[in-house]
Amino acid sequence: MSVLRRLQPPGWPPPKGYANGVAGRGQVVMVGGQIGWHPDGTFAQGFPAQVALALRNILAVLAEAGGGPEHIARLTWYVVDMEEYRSCQRELGTAYREVMGRNFPAMALVQVVSLAEPAARVEIEATAIIPD
């Protein structure tokens, strides 16, 4: 059972693939922006693969605090091409669920001009709440 409580205002349609808000108590862990590269600095090929690896990298950092995907309360995605994101929704959904399961935190998606690593197509940062 999740320690996080999804916030759904009455009468609002349920969001698809994210939460409108999340509340919880415990240790707050903030994971800096992660990109879709391996520890050796090589990048995953393709947008969905970079997303999956960025999420795995978030989980690796979060594991250092004793957390897992069920503790993630918020994700912020920075993409360099919104159309690239939109064009692969099915593959992204599959990649997301393979890494995160059915944990859908509050999310924001922002298009940016570029990221620090030129080969990166996406950067994702996370906030998690791990129960005391």
C-alpha positions as a printed Julia matrix, in Angstrom:
132×3 Matrix{Float64}:
   0.0    0.0     0.0
   1.28   3.43   -0.91
   2.24   5.87    1.84
   1.31   8.73   -0.48
  -2.2   10.1    -0.81
  -3.37  11.25   -4.22
  -5.2   14.6    -4.17
  -8.24  14.64   -6.45
 -10.59  17.62   -6.16
 -14.29  16.69   -6.3
 -15.78  16.85   -9.76
 -12.45  16.96  -11.58
 -11.92  14.33  -14.26
  -9.32  11.76  -13.23
  -5.92  12.5   -14.77
  -4.39   9.93  -17.11
  -0.89   8.83  -16.19
  -0.27  11.36  -13.4
  -1.8   12.77  -10.22
  -3.09  16.31   -9.72
  -1.35  16.38   -6.37
   0.24  14.07   -3.81
   0.54  14.35   -0.02
   2.61  12.31    2.39
   4.71  12.39    5.56
   8.27  11.28    6.05
  11.77  11.88    4.75
  11.72  14.11    1.67
  14.26  13.11   -0.98
  14.98  15.39   -3.92
  16.66  13.74   -6.89
  18.44  16.06   -9.27
  17.7   15.88  -12.98
  18.63  12.51  -14.43
  19.18  11.8   -18.1
  19.14   8.65  -20.17
  22.77   7.67  -19.98
  24.6    4.69  -18.56
  27.3    5.0   -15.86
  29.94   4.88  -18.63
  28.46   8.03  -20.22
  26.87   6.34  -23.24
  23.29   7.28  -24.07
  20.32   5.02  -24.65
  19.14   5.22  -28.25
  15.74   6.76  -28.9
  13.45   8.92  -26.81
  11.52   6.14  -25.0
  14.78   4.36  -24.15
  16.27   7.58  -22.74
  13.14   8.11  -20.63
  13.33   4.55  -19.26
  17.0    4.93  -18.39
  16.49   8.37  -16.81
  13.76   6.83  -14.62
  16.05   3.92  -13.71
  18.74   6.44  -12.78
  16.24   8.25  -10.53
  15.4    4.95   -8.83
  19.12   4.2    -8.33
  19.6    7.51   -6.53
  16.37   7.07   -4.56
  17.43   3.56   -3.48
  20.37   5.17   -1.65
  17.77   6.69    0.71
  15.82   3.44    0.98
  13.07   4.45   -1.44
  11.4    3.04   -4.5
   8.98   4.13   -7.22
   6.04   4.0    -4.8
   7.63   6.87   -2.85
   7.92   9.3    -5.76
   5.51  12.19   -5.22
   6.55  14.45   -8.12
   8.38  14.27  -11.43
   9.34  17.18  -13.64
  10.24  16.26  -17.21
  12.32  18.58  -19.4
  12.21  17.64  -23.08
  14.0   19.26  -26.0
  11.23  18.43  -28.49
   7.57  18.3   -27.44
   6.55  16.71  -30.74
   9.06  13.9   -30.16
   7.39  13.32  -26.78
   3.88  13.39  -28.27
   4.76  11.11  -31.17
   5.68   8.14  -28.98
   3.02   8.1   -26.26
   2.35   4.35  -26.5
   6.05   3.46  -26.26
   6.53   5.97  -23.44
   3.64   4.46  -21.49
   5.14   1.0   -21.84
   8.63   2.18  -20.87
   7.26   4.13  -17.91
   5.25   1.21  -16.51
   8.18  -1.21  -16.95
  10.29   0.99  -14.66
   7.76   2.7   -12.39
   4.91   0.21  -12.29
   1.53   1.82  -11.77
   2.87   4.67   -9.64
   1.68   7.95  -11.1
   2.93  10.99   -9.15
   2.19  14.64   -9.75
   4.02  15.57  -12.94
   4.96  18.54  -15.06
   6.29  18.49  -18.61
   8.31  21.39  -19.99
   9.98  21.91  -23.36
  13.43  23.48  -23.12
  15.81  24.8   -25.75
  18.59  22.4   -24.78
  20.01  20.32  -21.95
  23.54  20.33  -20.5
  24.43  17.1   -22.34
  23.88  17.64  -26.09
  22.85  14.0   -26.72
  20.18  14.09  -24.0
  16.59  14.27  -25.25
  14.99  14.35  -21.77
  15.94  15.16  -18.19
  13.7   14.18  -15.28
  13.91  15.33  -11.67
  12.01  13.77   -8.79
  10.78  14.45   -5.28
  10.02  11.45   -3.09
   8.58  11.01    0.39
   9.83   7.96    2.28
   7.88   7.11    5.44
   9.63   7.46    8.79
